[in-house]
Structure formats: C-alpha cells, structure tokens
Amino acid sequence: MLYGRDAETSVIDELLARVGSGGSGALVVSGEPGIGKTALLDYAANNAEGIQVIRKVAIRSESDLAFAGLHLLLHPVLDRMGALPEPQRRALEGAFGLAHPDGAGRLLVGLAVLSLLAEVAEDGPVLCMVDDAQWLDRSSREALVFAARRLDAEGIALIMATREDHLPGLPELRLRGLSTAASVAVLDSVRLAPALRYRVLAEAQGNPLALIELPAMLRGDGYRPGALPLSSRLQTAFHHQVDHLPDATQTLLLVAAAGEGLDEVLAAGVRFDAGAADLLPAEKTGLVTINERAVTFRHPLIREAVYQRAPLSLRLAVHDALAEALTGDHNADRRAWHLAAATVGPDERVAAELERTAVRAADRRGHAAAATAYERAAELTGDGDARGRRLTLAAEAAMEAGELDRARTLAEDAGRQVTDLLLRSRLAHVRATAHFWRGAYGEAHRLIIMAADLAGEVALGQAVRMLVQAFQTAWYVGEPELDEVADRLSAVDLDVPVGALARLEFSVFARLFGRDAADLPPFGEAVARAQVALASQRRELVLACGIPLLVGADAYTLEAATRLAAECRAEGRIGVLPMVLFFLAQAELFHNGRHQDATATAVTGLGIAEDTGQHQWVIHLKSFLAYLSAVQGDEKRFRQLTTDALSGTMPMRGALWVDWAHGVFDLGAGRVDAALTRLEALTQGPGWYHVSAMRCVPDLVEAAVRCGEPGRARHAFARYERWARQPFARALAERCRALLGSDAEAEEHYLAALRTGGPSFEHARTSLLYGEWLRRSRRRAAAAGQLRLALETFERLGAKPWADRARGELEATGAKAPGTPARGILAELTPQELQIVRLAAQDLSNKDIAAQLFLSPRTVGYHLYKAYPKLGVASRGELATLDLTDPA
C-alpha cells in the first residue's frame, strides 16, 4: 500500500486513463534513492488494467554500452520489427548489432522506437516503464526521449524513474519525503519501541525505503545517527542483511550485481566454487528473485549495496571471471568492459579491445559510448603517443555526441600529450567547435584558423575543410575575419571535393563585399559544381544549399532544399533536417511568398530541433517564426517566440532575425520611430551582410521616410542596390527609390516595382505605398484600385496590421472597403495537418506519411480525421479533388 502519495497516484491514474482511451503521454518520476519511484512504477503496473506492460530496470554496469538499455527494454517485442519502415528497421537492427550499421543517424533509432511501440499498441494500449533510468547509456536515453517527445495519439505511456535531472523536455513528477502522518502509517506494521520508532522517523526524513529498511539496522550495534548520508545509510541497511548470508551466496550476489543474465552469473561463479544452490539463501530472504533468465534484486539499491561493499580485489576477480564467461562476437563489447574493470594499470591488450568497442559504438552512432571507451582505453595505454591518439578520438566522439564541455576537456588533456601536427589540428578543431556552439565565436575562429594552419603542412584536404568552417565562424565575428579567410581560400589549391564549397563561399563573399569577381564562374554554375562535388558529403551539401540565400538567389535554395528534405525523410536522416527545413522555409517565403508553407516547414523543423536537442536550430527557427508572426500582427505569439529565441545560449545567431521581426512588428503597428531605431542598428551593425540584416533594408527605408528622416537609410540602401541582382530584390529597390526620390520620379519607380513582381506580400506593400502616394496626389480612383489589390492580398495572407492600414487608406479615398473575405480552406489547418492532408491527397498510406513526418501511423490518422471537417470532406478519397496549394 502507498501511504501519502494520493497526488502522485492521481497523476499515474490520469496517464493510464488517457492511454486507455487512445491518447499517449510520457512521465519522468524523479527523486532520491528510496523515495518511492519503484513503488509508483509498481502502482502503475498493478493498475494498468487492459494495458500491455513492458518494464525493465537499467543496469549500471551497462551504462557505457551503446543502446544496451534500449535492447534490454525492447527485447520482448523485437519480433515486431519486420513491420517497421525499412530505414527504421535497419537503424534499429544496426543499433542492436543484429545487422551491419548503414550509417543512418542515431536519431532514426528513436523514431524506430516510436514506430515499434506504436506497432505493439495495435494490439492494445502499452505501458512502457524504465526504472533506474539514470543508468541508461546515453544512446538509449536519447532514443527514448525522442520517442517520448513525439508521442501523440498512439495509446502509449512511457514512464521513466530516475534519480537525476537528465531527461529534459518531458513532464516530471518530483517525489519528496512523506509527511509525518504518512511516515507513521508506514511504521504501523513494524513492532518498535517508542524510542526506536522516534529514531526511525527522525533518521528516515520521510524516505519510504528508509522507513522500511532502517528498523532492523537500528536494532543492531555500532550505528551512529546522522553519520552517513541517507542513501549511504540505506546501503548500510542492505549490507546488514547481506552480511548474515553464507560466503558463497555473498560472492554469487556480487557476480549478479556486476553481471546480467543467469547463465553468465552461474558460469562466472564456477571460478569461486559457487553454484545455483548458493543463491537460495538470498532468495529466501527476499533480496532477489530468480527465474530461468535472470537474477533480479528486490530494489536497485540492493544491487549497488552488494557491489560497493565488496573489497576491490574481489570485484576485480569477479569482472575477470565475467569476461571469461562472455564468449562469442556478440558479447565482445561487454567482455571488453569487464576486462577493463578487472584491470589496474596499463594493459595494451585490454586498451585495444576497448578501442575496437569504441569503433563499433561509433558505427552504431553511439558516440557518447564511443567517447567513454576511447577515454578508458587511453587510461590503460602506457605509450604517450598512443594515449594522445586515443584521447583525440575520445574528444571527437564526445563532440559528435554533443557533449561540448567533455569534448573540450578531453581535447585539452590530449593536447598536452600530442605532437603529431594532424592530431593537433583535429584537437584544435574540436575545441573550436565547442566554442562555436557555445556562442564564443571569436575564440572559435582563432582555433579553427590554427587548425587549418596545422593541417596545411600535412593534409591539404583537411586544411581546406577547416578554412570552409573558418568562413562560417568568421561570418559571426566580422568583416576583417571574413576578409582574411577569403584571402586564404583564394591562395590555396581547392582541387579537393570540399573545395567546391570553398569556391561557393568565396563567390558569395566577392558579391557581398564588392571584391573582383571577374575570374569567378557564374553563380549558378558555382552552385551546380558544389552540388555535384559534395553529393556524398551530406553536411557540406546542406551548407551549400543555404548559401544562395546570402545573395538573394533563393530559387537555388528552394530547389536544393526541397530535394534534400525529401531525401532526408526517405533515408530517415533526422539530425540535419532542422537545418534543411530552416533554409527551405526561407526560400518558400522569399522566392514564392508562400507564408503558410513557410510556417508549416518552420514549425516542423522546430519540432524536430526541440525533440533532438539542437538548440542552435531551435533559436533560428523560433526567430524566423517570430518574423512571420510579426507580419500577421499576432502579438502574443510574437512576444513568446522572441523571448524564447533571445533566451538561448547563442544570442547573435537569433538576435538578427529577432531584430528584423521587431522592426516589422513596430512598422505594422505604426510605431515608425521604434522600427527605424531597431532596423537602423541592424543594418549598420557588424552583421549587416546576414540574410535578415540585408533583406530588412526596404523596411528600414519605409520607416525612415515615414519618420521624415530618409537620410538615415541611404547608406544601407546603397549597399542594397549593389546586392539587388534578383528580380524580387530589384522590385524592392525600385520601391525604395520611389520612397527616397522626388515626387516627380516616384510614380515611375512604383510602376517599375509592380511590373517586376516579387512575393505577394511585398508586392501588396508596394501597391499600398503607391496607393497612399496616389491618394496624397488626389488621384483617388487610381489610389482605390491599388489599395483594393493590397487589401485583398493582406487579407488572404492573414497580415492583419497591413490589412487594417490598407482598409483605412481605402476608406479615406471615399471608396467602400469590402468585408473581410474568407482566407481559404487551408487557413484553419494547423501546420502539421496541412502537411498530412497534402501527403494523403497523394494517396500515401498513414504508414508512409508517418515515416516521412517522423510520427506514428496512429497520430497521422488522428490528425487526418481532425482535418476533414475543416476541409469540408468526409473521406480520404475527397482530398484529391481539393486545391491544397498555398494561395499566396
């Protein structure tokens, strides 16, 4: 019976009810050892009526084995893997060592977990529980968190119990100590003298396990109240129970605490003359339960207590015995770790085994486990050069795992031992990357230049790759650094695959900064060459797809990002999708003017970035969505997005978009002074060449003219005129000339802007400004025509501030403004619903749609049926008859 946990059990009851009715949810139960986490999992399992239960306890000894915890959890349902989409099935098989890894991103394993649990849920709701989740290896933890964040309408509950706060982004139930009344109720079943009862209550401090286990300990001798932390006192209580067992039983319990399956425990026990019969005393006392497969401890703390109480010499012997018992290639990783645990001092044989384990972990995208294996291998390495090489590999693996602080520390340790120039270059690259993702752009740039210089003496291809990255760091530092990198790129032999990306970067630099571009190929040719040369280098190819945005060549980005997004979805390459979708959303907005498509793309990218912990892309995408919200005048969403974006750890990367968003929001609301101040600072700041800073110049010009201070925009506009080579930019430049020039020239420039065309929102703004000019010129009929066109577009796009302004101007001409028109059948759909109905209209099945959008088929069906009434249809077949394109 659970005492004093009514509030907590009600949370569990609510989750079980939601799952039973077809919903889903995740919950993290956290708290100190013995606080009642396991008891709450027991409660959930006992009350999961009509719900399938999958439950496992993570094992500390396997916390360094990539995907070990996930394999343990999902082992009972792996027979359902055949129903998964092919890329997901291959990823899961590769992670579990059931097939050769195919190089797919580790995040695809998380999607496979979601799909597998959803497949099991086809037979009825599923409750999946992990106890002691703090011992999950990082790869398993990431996969489960990814799956948990994307739960929606599958009929799945995922509960993880942990001592630590390392499962971010999931609902948490934090357990505290029991009240005095509840603590007394727990003790009612134990016969204690009043004085002893008082001591138990005082020592336990509301910890349920302490209330249960301490009485026997307090009856013994030699206990001093308060001498140890509570978890240590609990372990001591368990020691007290183990101490009375026969020696052979204690030894076999130690083997079970260090090992896993019953077979290996008994095989290792032979060395200590202990067998299955020696487990019986522990089973009789309730410390363990035994079946044909495993020895299960009554509480996870008992396993820890048994291991910690053993002398070091015996622990070393037990690990050595377990290593000997683990035969076969499928046990190679566990054998290597047991050998490492049994080894004191340098041992090249064991270090080499661990290095092979690290390679296998990295092949399965278990980079955190690979880093740990490389680091431990380095500790067991006697030779200084070999130790430095292994520490370098550990640092690089930690960086791949996103463990920035750990990567930097390992790189610094390795740097003190490495003399090889290429290794020193790689270490500088690791440190540069860590600084870059922390927002320390200046230090990152210094280090990446150092890395390029070191590599240039021994590996040209590596040096060029570093210079390509130096261009990216310099982009956030300033013009002098960009100029330096450009000079370096122009001086080196670029006849390596990544050289095509370097040429493309230099081409952009030359066009932005007015460098001599006579020897450069046409920009389209440079883009095409880069795409061919980088075809097998996915990350560089993604970077190349975003570069055209810098010079307004948005059509190239639209084509490349559309193709890359489709390829990433088909192959399950989740990790790079936020970057691809950020570029695609910009191209959809700038090239096509499709605000709804851009919003849907950015929202999808944001969800993936949040679910995968890619904070830099969370900032970028929220900043971009803040701009779209500013256009619509949605103040609540605008405020929330800008606040979130600026609260990130890399302020400059999101601040430029946020500044543009603020400027547009103020401009739309008529606060032209505030808009001018914000946009002037943006266009004159050190990042004036960034996408948002360059493209906001037409807004700056309008704000300056409406404030009566056109001179404040002329310098930025002069740069914009040199930049404006694409038709949409030439149209906006003509609009700016109309605003900045004389009345005699204005109409010519307005008409030129309208003839050139461009995205619908900007075209409508030109019509609005031209209509306002016509009205001031007392040409009311002509003004009314332009203002009606502007109003119609603004209404269709949901750009309320601009629609209100156009309506007011139209009414000022004496014309009657039309009523607010319907925004079309797509306006009521959420971004996710829009993507789902479009794919369903192409006759894709729910399973195919789920694979593309990284959802479960049930979630796809749920959102599809929610969309039908909004579209006025009753079935999937009717979708093909609808026009589902963005009306912009």
LOGULO-97244 format. One record per residue (C-alpha): x, y, z. Coordinates in steps of 0.02 Angstrom, whole numbers, plus 50000, padded with zeros to 5 digits. Layout:
% residues N
XYZ/...
//
This chain:
% residues 888
500005000050000/500615017649958/500445030050101/500405048750072/500525047549882/498745052049831/499295066749723/500625056249637/499495041249605/498175052849532/499465058349402/499775040049360/497905036549354/497635051049234/499025044949119/498335027149119/496585033649081/497255043948936/498185029148865/496685017848887/495635029748782/496895030348638/497975045048692/499805044848738/500955052748863/502645052148948/503135054849129/504785056149221/504695050849404/506205058149493/506895058749668/508235052549786/508575033949813/507195025249911/505955039549892/504645028349811/504975028849624/504945009949606/503375008949712/502495021049593/503015010349445/502304995349538/500695005249563/500605009249378/500904991049328/499614984649452/498294996849392/498614995149206/497024985449176/496854980548993/498554988248955/500104978848896/501574981649013/503414982148961/504554985349109/506424984549139/507734990949260/509274999449185/510914991649239/512365002249296/513674990449227/512964992749052/512855011649054/514375012848939/513715000648808/512845009448663/510985005048654/511144991548788/509724998548893/508585000348742/508924982548688/508534976148862/506884985748863/506284981248688/506904963348684/505154956048716/504414964748563/505854963848437/504874950948340/503794965548278/505244974448193/504764967448024/503274979248018/504374994848028/504815005547877/506434999147801/507605013247856/506955012348035/507094993448042/508894994147977/509335007748103/508644997748249/509474981648192/511124990948171/510984998748343/510704981648422/512094973348324/510854962448231/511454969148063/512874979847999/512554998348034/512085007647875/512665024647934/510935031647972/510845044848106/510655039248286/509025049148299/508225037348175/508345024148311/507205034948419/505935035648279/506065016848260/505685015148447/504125025648424/503575015448274/503924998848361/502925003648515/501535010148403/501534993448313/501374984248480/499964996348526/498964989748379/498564975148495/498024986748635/498705001048740/500514999648800/501335004948963/503225005448945/504245008349104/506095010249142/506715010349322/508415017449369/508455027149206/509995036549266/510975020949218/510365020749039/511755022948913/511625039648826/511125032348657/509665022948735/509155038148836/509165049448682/508125036948582/506815035248720/506715054048749/506505057048562/505105044148555/504295051248712/504275068948642/503375063248485/502025053148570/500305059248522/498855047548486/499595030048489/498935023148652/500675022748731/501285028248902/503145029448937/503665031549120/505485033049170/506065033449351/507715042149385/508735049849524/509425063749414/508765078049309/509395072149140/507795069149041/507385086848982/505785091948896/504665078448973/503325080549108/504105077249278/503395070849441/504655075349576/504465064749733/504765072249904/504805064250076/503195057950154/502265068350281/502435063750465/500705055950465/501105045250313/502785040250387/501935034650548/500695024450445/502135015650357/502885010950526/501245004350597/501614987150526/503294986250616/503384982450802/504574995350877/504875002651048/504325020951058/506115027351070/506655017050920/505125022550821/505605040650853/507375037250793/506755029150632/505605043750595/507005056150628/508295046850525/507165042250378/506565060250349/505045053850255/506015041950142/504875026650121/506255013950091/507205020450243/505625018350348/505535000250292/507364995350300/508105005550444/507204997050590/508234981150577/509824991350559/509425002350709/509174986950818/510984982150784/512564988350865/513785001750811/512575013450722/512825032050749/511335042950697/511705055150558/513445048450522/513075044850339/512015052350200/510325044250183/510755034050027/512315027650114/511285023050267/510105013150156/511555004050078/512215000350252/510504993250296/510624981650147/512404977250195/511724971750363/510524959750276/511874952850160/513174950650297/512174936350375/512194926050215/513444912050180/515074917350096/514684908249933/512994916849924/513774933849952/515044930449814/513714924749690/512664940149732/514184950749689/514334941749522/512474945049490/512694963449537/514124965349412/513374954349277/511714951849190/510954935149139/510804919849250/511864909349131/513374920849139/513174922949328/513254904149355/514664902049227/515714915249315/515264908249486/516154891949445/517824900749474/517274903949654/516564886549682/514804893949691/513274887049602/511404889249584/511044881649755/512054895649836/510764908449778/509384900149880/509764909150046/509674926149960/508044921249876/507284915450041/507694932250124/506854941549981/508424950349923/508254943049748/507044933549639/507674920949512/506964914049352/507734904249210/508464920049133/508964932349267/509354936349448/508274951449495/508644961649650/507164967049757/507694985149742/509024993349631/509924999749787/510234981849843/511224978549683/512274994049717/512504989649901/513114972149860/514374978849734/515004993249840/515274982849998/516424970449912/518314972849929/519194978949773/520174962949749/518574952749743/517734964949623/519234963749505/519144944649512/517264944749478/517454955849324/518854944749259/517764929349284/516314937649193/517454942449048/517994924249034/516184918549037/515644930348897/516144921348738/515694924848558/515724940448449/514014946148511/514744948048685/516334956948629/515864974048698/515304967848868/516844956848879/517964971848842/517174982148979/517304968149107/519144966249060/519374984949084/518514984149254/519674969849303/521244979149251/522324990649357/523744999549267/524214999949082/523734984948976/523834986948787/522844971048754/521344977348851/521554995048783/521484988148605/519904978348647/519094994348712/519615003948557/518754990948449/517224992848560/517295011648531/517365009248343/515844997848347/514895010348456/515305024648337/514745014148188/513055012348275/513045031248310/513295028148495/514565042248505/514415045048693/514825026748725/516245027748599/516975042748690/516935033448856/517755018048780/519125028248697/519435037748859/519575021848962/520705014248828/521825029548845/521905026949033/522525009249004/523815014748875/525635016048928/526365023848770/526155042848769/525845044848580/524555030848578/523715038148732/523615055248649/522865047548491/521515038548591/521105054248690/520925063448524/519705050448464/518775051948629/518655070848610/517985069348432/516705056248485/516125067148630/515905081648507/514865070548393/513805066248545/513525084748581/514465083948747/515345100548724/516155102648894/516765084748896/517455086248720/518415101948764/519135094148922/519685078548828/520445089148691/521435099248817/522045083148901/522565076048734/523415092148683/524665090148823/525245073548751/525065075048562/526485080948448/525815074848280/525275090148178/523705082148106/523125076448278/523455093848348/522415100948206/520995089148246/521065094048430/521015112548386/519505108748277/518615100248423/518945115048537/518395127248402/516765117948375/516415117748562/516695136548574/515645139848419/514115130648484/514325139748650/514235156448557/516075160948585/516325165048401/517965174548417/518875160548508/518105147648391/518765157148241/520515158648315/520565139948347/519885134648178/521205145448091/522515137048200/521815120148148/521915124947964/523725130847983/524245114648070/523375103647942/524035113747794/525775106747821/525245088447810/523465086747742/522835099247614/521075092047607/520915093747796/521585111647788/520305116647657/518915108847759/519485119147909/519515135047804/517755131547746/517235130747928/518275146347964/517175155547838/515675150647946/516475156348109/517075172548028/515295175647970/514825178348153/516415187948201/516555201848074/517185208647908/519065208247944/518985189747986/517945186147830/519205195747725/520635185647798/519785169047763/519345174447587/521175178547555/521685161447620/520385152447514/520955161647358/522765156647392/522585137847416/522345123547294/520505119447302/520595103547199/519765093047333/517885089047348/517565101547486/518475114447379/516865116847281/516035122947440/517515134547470/517325141747295/515475144547326/515855153447490/517145164347405/515915168347266/514645174347395/515965184547485/516525193147324/514755197947278/514325204347453/515905214147484/516245220747310/517785210047277/518365207247098/517285192947033/517935193046854/518785176246872/517315168046959/516085156946864/514265162546855/513435159647023/512255146246958/513735136646890/514635137747059/513075130947144/512925116547021/514765111847039/514615111647228/513085100447223/513975087847112/515625088147209/514775086547378/513495073247330/514235060747452/514575073247592/512885076647667/513285090147795/514305100547673/512945098247542/511665105147665/512765120247699/512945123147512/511065122947491/510855137647610/512255148647540/511255155847392/510085164347517/511525175947561/511485184047389/509615182647359/509745167847240/508285159547328/507745148547183/509335138147201/509005135547386/507175131247355/507635117747230/509075110547330/508205111147500/506615103347430/507625088947360/508695086947516/507185087147631/506385073247529/507995063047533/508215065447719/506425059847752/506605044547640/508255039547720/507755044147897/509145056947917/508315066748056/509825075848125/510115087647978/508275090847942/508085106348054/509475114947955/508735109547788/506985114947838/507615131847901/508365135147730/506815128447642/505625139347745/506625154847699/506595150347515/504725147047519/504455164147597/505695174347495/505525165947325/503695160647320/502955171947453/502055156847525/501855161647707/500805146547756/502035134347677/503495143147760/502615142447927/502215123947909/504015120047859/504755130148002/503565122748132/504035105248075/505885109548085/505655117348256/504785101848324/506205090648264/507535102548330/506705102848501/506485084048504/508295081148457/509045094448571/509775105048429/509665121548521/510515131848386/509155127448261/507795129948392/508415147948406/508495150348217/506775143248184/505925152348326/506695168648265/506065165348089/504325161148154/504375177048257/504585186748094/503075177948017/502065181548174/502565199848161/501915200447983/500245193648044/500205205148195/499995190348313/500695199348465/500545185248592/501445172648483/502705185748427/503155190348606/503335172148658/504425167448510/505585182348526/505775179448713/506185161048684/507415164848545/508385177648646/508455166448799/509575154248705/511435152348730/511915159448559/511125176648555/511875183448394/511275168748290/509465172748330/509555191148375/509695197348196/508085188748143/507265194448305/507795212448272/507015211548099/505445204048173/505335218148300/505585230948162/504205223648054/503045221848204/503295240248252/503135245748071/501495236348051/500835244048213/501285261648156/502725263748281/503895270148147/505135278348265/505425261948358/505525252548193/506815264648124/507915263348278/507885244348277/508155242248090/509505255548079/510515246648213/510285230148122/510855236447952/512325246248021/512915233048143/514355220848121/513215207948042/512495219247905/512845205647774/511745192447859/510145186947773/508955196147889/510035211847901/510175213847712/508375209547672/507655221447801/508325236747708/506675240347616/505815240647787/507155252547850/506865264047701/504985264547732/505225267947918/506495281847884/505385290447755/503835289347864/504855296948007/505405311147893/507235305947904/507635297347738/509485300847758/509615287847894/509275274147766/510335279947619/511965271247665/511115254347692/510105256547533/511675259947431/512325242747486/510635235047449/510645241947271/512305233247237/511605217147313/509925217747221/510265206747069/508745195347079/507035201047011/506185201847182/507615212347252/507595223847100/505725226547128/506025231247309/507465242647258/506275251647140/505035253847282/506415261147390/506895273247252/505085278747242/505095282347430/506795290847433/506655300647271/505655315847219/503785315747186/504155318347002/505075301646994/504055291647119/502695285147005/503935278646877/504825268647012/503215262047089/502605255946920/504305247946883/504215238947050/502475232347014/502965226646840/504485217146907/503375207447027/504015197547176/503255188747327/501435192947354/501645201247525/502975213147463/502025216247301/500495220947405/501545232647511/502125241347353/500295243147300/499895250047472/501285263047467/500865267647287/499015269147333/499465280447479/500535291147362/499105292047236/497895297347371/499055311147428/499155316447245/497235317347246/497035303447119/495765294347224/495065282247094/496795275847047/497255275147231/495715264847271/496185251947139/497925249347212/497295249047390/495965235947350/497295224647274/498385226847427/496945223847547/496435207847458/498205200647471/498445205647652/496775197847700/497225181747609/498905180847698/498155185047868/499295200347881/498095209747994/499085225848031/499385228747847/497585224447802/496965236947932/498095250447860/497535246747681/495705247047734/495925263647821/496785271247670/495445264247554/494055271847659/495005288347658/494825288847468/492945288447490/492805270647424/491925257347523/493065243947591/492455226147559/492045214647702/493365202847766/493455188347642/493665170147690/495505165347694/495265148847604/495065130747656/496865129047717/496825143547839/496055133347980/497295119047968/498745117648087/500465116448003/500515097748043/498765094747975/499235104047815/500715092747783/499725077047823/498245080947709/499415085447565/500295068747578/498645059547600/497995068047442/499455059947350/498725043047402/500085039147528/499595027347668/499625032647850/501185022147875/502075030747729/501565047947792/502145043447967/503855038347900/504035054947809/503465066047952/504285055848092/502635051948176/501685036048213/500325030048093/499015032048229/499505050248254/499365053048067/497615045648068/497115056148218/497635072548136/496925067447968/495185064748041/495315081348134/495685089947968/494205082647871/492855093947947/493955109247923/494125105047738/492285100447717/492645082447665/492125066047740/493445054047675/495215052347613/494665049947433/493935067547425/495615075747465/496245073547286/494845084847224/495415099647331/496655113247288/497895111547432/499195123947370/499635139447470/498555153247391/499985165747403/
//
